[in-house]
Amino acid sequence: MELIGLYTVHKHDKGTDNSAYPVHSHSSYEILMMIKGEGSVMIGDTEYALDRRRAALIFDGETHGLIPNGKPFEFLAVQFIPRVSEDAALDIPLQTLRTSCGGAGGAVYEIGEQVYPAVVSCMRRICDERADTDTGMYFTYVKAILYELLHNSSSVAGVTVRKKNAADAKTILLNAVTDYIGSNLDTISDLSFIESVFHYSNSHVNKIFRSHLGVSVWEYVTLKRLDLAYNLLSDGYDAKTAALNSGFGDYSVFYKSFVRHFGKSPSKIKHERK
């Protein structure tokens, strides 16, 4: 589901590779929970175990990705831009949590047993409810989750898997391109934007994407479009409208890509989510 300043993902029962939620970055904050199964989450250069009662909070601009460990699994993700909520109270827990991370790009928290069901309930309401016009309500749920992370959770140690160079020009370019793709997902028709916007060759940026994300630029665009289409179908859109609004100009291409990626037809997803 996508609202102004709020984007959600709810996925389950897929394979074991990280294409379920590939490494990426965006200009919004994110809360990520694995509510069935187990796995790990990469935040920058650190890998954290992510299973029941744990939630990841990722700050804006940080590279991250989910690695499921077997199946069945189910995860919920909420991306949000605080300033859109126009609620100054949202900034207080965010800034406190960010300060406690000591400059890291995010953290994983173990949630107290008594409040865990309430946190999951808030995540499900944000991801699955359909009152698209009431953005304020969703941000109220976000604020409630942040409160529990701050007051009824403890941070979990991670393992550094590679040294991070903050001045790495390739990482900066990768983040900029993924941000642009996220903001223009439904209008990108080819890769000409790489040269016109960023003044780099397609081959150069494709090498960076393959090295960091394991996919080409166009494969990344397609994965993000499929994620958006899945959420639109879950919101009740018909398949052709979901395809068009996700940037697929050719329905047959969309259909084949969707079935190959999710293992189900678009119409089946729509009916399952009713």
Secondary structure as UniProt FT lines:
FT   STRAND          2..3
FT   TURN            4..5
FT   STRAND          6..12
FT   HELIX           18..20
FT   STRAND          29..36
FT   STRAND          39..43
FT   TURN            44..45
FT   STRAND          46..50
FT   TURN            52..53
FT   STRAND          54..58
FT   TURN            60..61
FT   STRAND          64..68
FT   STRAND          74..80
FT   HELIX           82..85
FT   HELIX           88..90
FT   HELIX           91..100
FT   TURN            101..103
FT   STRAND          106..111
FT   TURN            113..115
FT   HELIX           116..128
FT   TURN            132..133
FT   HELIX           135..151
FT   STRAND          153..156
FT   STRAND          159..160
FT   TURN            166..167
FT   HELIX           169..183
FT   TURN            185..187
FT   HELIX           192..198
FT   HELIX           202..212
FT   HELIX           217..234
FT   TURN            235..236
FT   HELIX           239..245
FT   TURN            246..247
FT   HELIX           251..262
FT   HELIX           266..272
//
